[in-house]
């Protein structure tokens, strides 16, 4: 579960013990990609769409991912589709390798490998009431090997860049996400069928 807060960020908690986990979550609508830091790569999405208890299977349809890298900035782009092919939502999540304490992956070690991603869709209906928001859907998928290697190369280049990327990130944030998706090379994520354990780990 997610511990709701009136602050800008809320700490994720385990669904059973409700102990804080070392991940922060934007308490409004949006998404974060907690990648390359430790043993798991987490995509956590919050949206008022998920507040409706009838909404299930957020990740049942196709999930596409892509990225853009320019001027010291890197963003991931995500598109979620329903089973019938209707686009449910699109998200942009920035990555800054300079804020990751230790990169857990190296380009040479990831050649031919697929990045494993745990994805969570989280309701934000209780975010401002001091309650606990609800995990609406969970899925695991892997990033195609070609995109995995390209992304890792971009992130490692970012880590050694003399440009902080702030100006480029600001320009992207003011650009319609549809235009960013058109610019990026989008890839279908590969589903991985594993049971949900009830925690964000």
Secondary structure as GFF3:
##gff-version 3
##sequence-region A 1 201
A	DSSP	beta_strand	2	3	.	.	.	ID=ss1
A	DSSP	beta_strand	9	13	.	.	.	ID=ss2
A	DSSP	beta_strand	20	26	.	.	.	ID=ss3
A	DSSP	beta_strand	30	34	.	.	.	ID=ss4
A	DSSP	beta_strand	42	46	.	.	.	ID=ss5
A	DSSP	three_ten_helix	48	51	.	.	.	ID=ss6
A	DSSP	beta_strand	63	70	.	.	.	ID=ss7
A	DSSP	beta_strand	73	81	.	.	.	ID=ss8
A	DSSP	beta_strand	87	95	.	.	.	ID=ss9
A	DSSP	three_ten_helix	97	99	.	.	.	ID=ss10
A	DSSP	three_ten_helix	108	110	.	.	.	ID=ss11
A	DSSP	beta_strand	116	122	.	.	.	ID=ss12
A	DSSP	beta_strand	132	133	.	.	.	ID=ss13
A	DSSP	beta_strand	135	142	.	.	.	ID=ss14
A	DSSP	alpha_helix	145	159	.	.	.	ID=ss15
A	DSSP	alpha_helix	166	173	.	.	.	ID=ss16
A	DSSP	alpha_helix	177	183	.	.	.	ID=ss17
A	DSSP	beta_strand	187	188	.	.	.	ID=ss18
A	DSSP	beta_strand	190	192	.	.	.	ID=ss19
###
